[in-house]
């Protein structure tokens, strides 16, 4: 099975993540940050990746370390669970709408990390969550998962909707990219013979 467990302990955070890439989208998430939990739940539900995540961070300072380190651990878990990436579709793309907001996502499970983030918020916070932390999460996630990820919000006015379309679009795109293609079940999807580097 394509599963992984990651534990990350620093002086700022203690993070544990457990995933199953071939799950049903079940989630059990507790980071101490309500809106962030809501976004991670969307990521699990719409990617069909089972995610259990626990975070104990220095949220009395701010949410930055907890969000970034959760992204690191989740990215590492996905990279580990993918193994040699044999048989995966590798690529995916999605346009995802939520009310007035529309976000585009494209992804390459390449082993080469790169993030393009073309998302703007006209407010500094959604609830008590700093909107600049969405980019920090996706950067940490992308760098540690070894993926090329492009996220662009095409339009929208509600910051909650914009953020949610980003997470749901990534989830749907990730689902497509990591699914096994029965036509190449035992082959790595590249002419190089291996992905990464």
N, C-alpha and C positions, 0 to 999 in steps of 0.2 A: 504494500500500500504506500501511497505517496503522502507520508506524514512526517512531521518534525516537531521537536520541542526545543525551545531556546530559553535560556535563563541569562539575564544580563544584570549584574550588580555593580553599581558604582557608588561613589559618595553622594551622588545626587538622586539616584533612582534605583529601585529594584523592580525588574520587569520579568514576567514569565509569559511565554506565548506557546500555545499548542495548536497545530493546524492539521487538517485533513483536506487535501486538494480535491479529493473525490467524495466530498460530503454532500450534505443537503442544504447547506446554508445555515446550520445551527450556530448559535453564538451564546457565549457567556462572558461578558466583558465588564470589567470594573477597573477604571483608571483613576477614579476620584474626580473626573472632569465630565460633567453630564453631557454637554453637547458633543464632546469628542467620543464618548461612549456611543451616542446616537449615530454618529458617522461611521464608526467601526462596525456597528450592527448592520448598517446599510451595506457596507463593504462585504460582510459575510453573506448576508441574505441574497444579494443579487449576483455574487460570484459563485454561489453554491459551495464556497469553501467554509468548512466548519472552523470556527475560531474561538478559542478560549484565551483570554488575555487578562492579566492582573498587573497593575502598576501601583507602586507606592513611591511617590516622588515628592520633591520639595515644592509642592504647590503653594506653600505659604510664601514663597518668593515670587514665583509666577508659574505658568503652565509649560514654559518652553522646554525644559529638560525632560519632563514626562512625555510630552508629545513627540519630541525628536527621538528619544530612546525607545519609545514604543514603535515608531517607524523603523528604526534600526533592527529591533528584534523581529518584527513581523517580516521585514524584507529578508533577513537571514533565514527565517523559518521557511519562507517560500522557496528561496534559492536551494536550501538543503533538501526540501521535499521534492523538488524537480529533478534532482540527481543529474544524469547526463542529458536530460531533456529529450530523450529518444521518443519519437512518435507524436510529439505535441504539434499543434497547428502553428505555433510560434507567433503568428501575427493576429491582430484583431483591431477593429475600430468601431466606434459607436457614436451616434448623435443621440443625446438623451435630453428629453424635454421634461420640465416640471413647471406647470403653469406658465408664467411669462419668461422663464429662463430656459436657455438652450446651451448645452455644453457638448463639445466634440472631444473625443479621446482616441488616440491611436497608440498602439503598443507593439513593441518587438521584444520578445523574450530572447535576447541576443547574447547575453552574458557580458554585454558592454553597457555600463550604466550611463544614462544621460537623461536629464529632465528638461523639457521645455514647458514653462508655466506662463500661460498668457491669460491670466485671470485677475480682474481688478474688482475691489470692493470699495464702495463709497462710504463705508463706515469702518471704524477701527475695531469694532467688536460685534459679535453675534452673541447676545446675552452677555456672559462674562468671559467669553472666549475671544482671544485676539485673532483677527482675521489673517494677520501675517503668518500665523502658525500653520495654516493649511499648506502653504508652500514648504515650510520647514518639514512637515510630516512627509509630504510626497517626495521631497528631495532625499530624506533619510531612507525612506522605503525603497526608492528607485536605486540609489547607490548600493544598497545592501542586497537587493533582489537581483541586481545585475540585469536590469531592463532598460530599454529606451522607451521613455514615456512622454507623450505630448498631450497636454491638457489645455484647451482653449475654451473660455466662455464666450460664446458668440454674442449673446445679449441676455439681459435680465436686470431687474431693479431690486428685487428682494434678496438681501445677502444670505438669508437662510436657504432660500431656494438655489442660489448660485452655488453655495458650498455643497448642498446635498446633490445637485446634479453632477458635481465633480466626483464625489465618492461613488455615486451610482454608475456613472459612465465608466470610471476605472473598473468597477466591479464587473460590469457586463463585458467589457473588453478583455479583462483578465480571464474571465470564464471561457471565452472563445479561444484565447491564445494558448491556454494551458490544457485544453481538452485534447484527448488522444484522437488522432486521425487514423481510422482503421486501415486506410490505404498505405500508411507508412508507419505502422505500429512499432517496429523495431529499428527504424532509421532516424538519425538525427537530422533535423530539417535544415541542412546547409550543405553546400558543395565542398566545404573545408574539411568535413569529417568530424568537427567538434565546434561547439558554440563557446564564445568567450575569447577575449584577448586578440 
